């Protein structure tokens, strides 16, 4: 039997990324656990998934908000799944000792220090050329906000004080050129980015640095803010509140509050109690006491179960998994109690501004 028209069209195509849809080359091969059930649910609408292969994710926030910490937790689980890492370091803040201290296999990490958008683009595209579809590679860029343009470096050397308008264009070019090969070769990319205060905002909003390219190419954009975690007067860690500003796999505007403990690391179950309350799986019949919606006779205190493996594993097997999928998926029509009434966050990507106040009015 001769080839179908679709097969002949692919054969004649000059586009190396063309394929007959039945081959499903763009199908997600792997899901990589983030290390936190609530965060998995937020970004993938499934508590047991997380980061998808072939997809670009952006973690944006101010300094010390927990962006790099979350990225390293994802890398740790990716390595357990057989992934090698290219860690593009624009800040020079990590060493081999740090990788080892955080539980990573240094033999499965390529630590690449870069300082310009073009050097990052050239190196990554060359790496893509050598990667086969069977190779398991994850890329982390830490961070987009610290990358320079060639003109910025040239002007600094010559003492020129002219404004540099080339960097946003270079970043847009970078993201345009990496999106398709990352998808076809199933390479997940985590781009860490900075936010900064927006002086034009009446509400003290934040903007994402770097231009619009990263926003358009990223399937998921999380805005991360930080608050202290205290026990009495002692600071024992922090909370990273993750807001889904953009999400192609789940409901946008959701917030998940992840605990990062200085001694224990990221809590697997942190944030899940609030989500379970929000979606109605847990209820509070009397102040300070809680129960599941289907078992009102068995009451418990929040502190008794917040970090209890048996408790949460039992609930996930008995209905909570389905509730989380429903709550975080597009089919859910629940209104989030996490939405702030008095804080407006503006995420500006050069000429493209996302105003959460306007989104909330929709």
N, C-alpha and C positions, 0 to 999 in steps of 0.2 A: 504494500500500500504506500502511495506517495506521501510526501510531507504535507501537513495541513498548511493553509494560507498563513496562519499565525506563526508556524515554525519557519516558513520561508521569509516572512517579514522580519523575524528576529535575526535570521541568517544574513539578510541583506542590510540590516541596520548598522550604522556606523557607531551607534551608541553601545558601549561595552556593558552598560547596565540594563539593557533590554532583555526581557525573558518572557516566555509564555506564562501567563498568570497561574496556570495549573501547577507549575513548578514551585510556586510560592517561595521564591528566594528571599523575599522581604519578611517572611514570617519570623516572629520573635523566637530565637533559639533558646535563650536562657532568661530566667528572672533571678536577680541577685538580691538576697536578703539584706536589708539595711541594718539589721540588728535590733530593730524596734517594731513591734507589731502595729502600733498606731500609725507610724510613719510609712510602713509598707502599705497599709490600707489607704492612706491619704494619696500616695503617688500612683498606686496601681489599682485601687478599688478591690484589693484582695490582701488579707492579712499575711498570706504566705508567699507573696511575690516580692515586689520591691522595684529594683532597677531593671529595666529591660535592655537586652543586648541590641545594639544598633541605634540607640536613642541618645540624644543630647539632653543632659540635665544641667540646670543652672542653680547654684546655691548662692544667694546674694544676701549680704548683711554687713553691719559695721564690724570693726575689729573685735576679735575675741568673742564672737557670737556663737561659735561652735561649728562653723562651716567646715574647717579642715578636720575637726574631730569626727564629724559625721562622715565625711569622705573617706577617712581612714578606716572607720568601722565597715564601710561598704567594701573597701579594698580587701580587708581581712577576710570577709566572707567570699569575695570573688576568688581570692587565692585558694581557699578551701575547695572551690569549684574548678580549680585547674587554670585560672587566669593568670597571665603575666601582666605586669603593670608598667606603663610608661608614665612617670610622674614628672610633668613639666613644672619646674619650680622657678617662678619669677621673683620670689622674695628671698631665696637663699636661706630660709629659716629651718629647713629640715636636714638632718644628717643620717648616715647609716645607723648610728647609735639610736637616734630617735625612732627610726622605722622598727628596729628590733625591740625597743622599749615598749612600743605600742602593739606588739604581737604580730608583726609582719615578717614574711620570709624575704630577707634581703636578696636572696638569689633569684627571686622572681620579680625584682623591681629594677627598671632602668630609670635612674635618677638623672634627669636632663635639665640643666640650668639654662634658661633662655631669657633674653631681655627685650626682644623686639617682636612685633606681630609677624613680620616677614620671616624671621628665623624660625619661629614656631610653625608657621604655615609650610615653609619649605621642608623642614624636618619631618613633620607629621605626614605630609603628602608622600614623601619618599618612603616613609615607613609603611604607609598604606599599600604602596606598589609591591612591597615584598610580603605582605600578609595574604595568606590564603583564607578561603571561607571556613576552613576547618580550624585555623588557629584561634586561640582564645586570648584576646587582648582587651584590656580596659585602659582608658586614657584619663588622666586627671590633669587639669590645668589650674595651678594655684599660684597666682590668680590672674584673671583677665585684666583687672584694674591696674596692675603694675607693669603691664607691657607698654613699651615705648614704640614710637614710630621711627623710621630711619631719619626723617627730617628733624625730629626732636633731638636725636643724638648729634646730628650734623650741626644743628643750630647751637647746641650746647658747646660743642668744640670750637665753633667759630665766634661764639659770643653774640650771636644774633638773637634779638628779642622779638622777632616776628611771631605772630600767632601761628600755631600749627593746626591746620584743618585736615591733615591727611590721615590721622589715626582712626577716626570713625570709618573712613572709606576702607582702610586696610583691614579693620576688624570685620566689616561686612563681607569683604572679599574672602577673608579667612573662613568664616562660617559658611559662606556659599560653597566653597570648594571642598569642605570636609563632610558636609551633610550626607550627600549621596553615597560616597564610598564607605562611610561609617555604617550606613544602613545596610548596604549590600554585603559587606564583610562582617556584619554583626558585632561591631565594636562600640560598646557603650562609652560615652564621654561625659565626664563630670567637670563642668566649668565653674570654678569658684570666682565670685566677683564681689566688689565692694559696693556699699551704698554710702551716700553722704547726705547731709542735711540740705533740704530744699529751702533756700531763703525766700522764694516766692510763695511758699505755702503758708496759709494763715494758721494751719494746724500742726506745723512742725513736721511735715512729711519727709519721706526719704526718696532719693533717686538712685537708680542703678547706674553705675559708671559704664562707659564704653561704647555707647551707640546702640543702634537698633538691630544689628546683625545677630547678636547673641539671643535676643528675645524671639526673633522670627524663627531661628533654627532650633531653638530649645523646645522640646515637647513638654517639658515640665520646668517651671520657674518657681522656686521657693524663696520667699523673703523671710529671713531669719533674724529674730531679735532676741536679746539676752536679758535675763533677770537673775538675781542672786538666789541661791538656795541656802537658807540658814537653818541650823538647829540651835535654838536659843539665840545666842549672840555670835556663834561660830559659823563662818561661811564654809560649807562643806562641798559646794559645787555650784552649778548654775542650771537654769532652765533655758532651753532653746525653743522659742515659739516659732513654729514653721507655718507660714501662710502660703497656700497654693494660689499664687497670683495667676499662673497659667498652668493648665493641665489638660492634656489630650486623652488621658486615661481615666480621669475621675472628675468629681465635682470641684469646681473652683470656689475660692473664698473660704474653704475650710481651714481650721487652725488645729495644730497638734502641738502639745507642750511636752517636749522631750527632756528628761532629766539627765544631766551629765555630772556624775559624782567624781570628785577628785581622786578617791581611793578605789572605787568600784567600776568606773567608766560609765558607759551609757546603759541605763536601765532598759531591759527588754520590754517591760510592761508599762513604763511611764507614759502618761497621756491617755492610756486606754480606759481608765476609770471614767474620766470626763466624757470621752466619746461614747462609752456604754450608757452613761446617763442621758446624754444628748439624744441618742437614737432610741431611747425608751426601753432598752434591754434591762438596765438597772433602774430601780425607782427608790425613792426615799419616803417610806410610809410615815415615819416620825423623824423629827430633827436629830441628826447625828447617826441614824440607823438606816441601813440599806438592805435591799433584797432584790432578787431577780423578778421580772414581771410574772413569771410562771410559778414561782415558789415564794409566796409572801410570808410563809410561816418561818422560814429560815433567815433570820436577820444577822447582820454583821456590821462592824465598824469599818470605816474606810482604811484606817491604818493597818488593820488586821489582814487585809487582802491585797493591798496595792502592789506588792512585790512578791506575791505568792504564786509560784509556778503551778502547783496543783489546782489552785482555784481557777486561774485563767485558762489553763489547758482544758479543764473540765467544761468551762463555759464555751470555749471555742468548739468543742465537740458536741455541744448541746444547744446550738442555735445562734451563738454570738457571731460565728463566721458569716452566716447568711445575713445577719443584721448589719455587719460592717460592710459587706459587699453592697447591700442595698443603700446604706447611708452615704457611702462615698462614690457610688456610681452616678451616672447622668440620670438614671431613672428615678433617683431619690428626689422628692420635693420638700424635704424637711428644711426648715429655716434654722441656721446655725445660731445657737445661743452664744457662740464665741465672738460674734461680730460686735465690735466696739461701737458704742453710741457717741463717743466723744473723741475718738482718735481717727484721723483720716491719714492714710498712707498713700503717698504719691510716688509711683515708680516711673521715673522718666528715663527713656532710652533715646537720648538726643531729641530727634524731632517727633518721637512717638511716646506719648505720655499716657500711662495707665493711672487713672484717678479712681481710687477705690470708693470714694464718696459717690461718684456717678454710677459705679457698678452696683452699689447697694440700693440705688433708687430703682434699678431695673426690676 
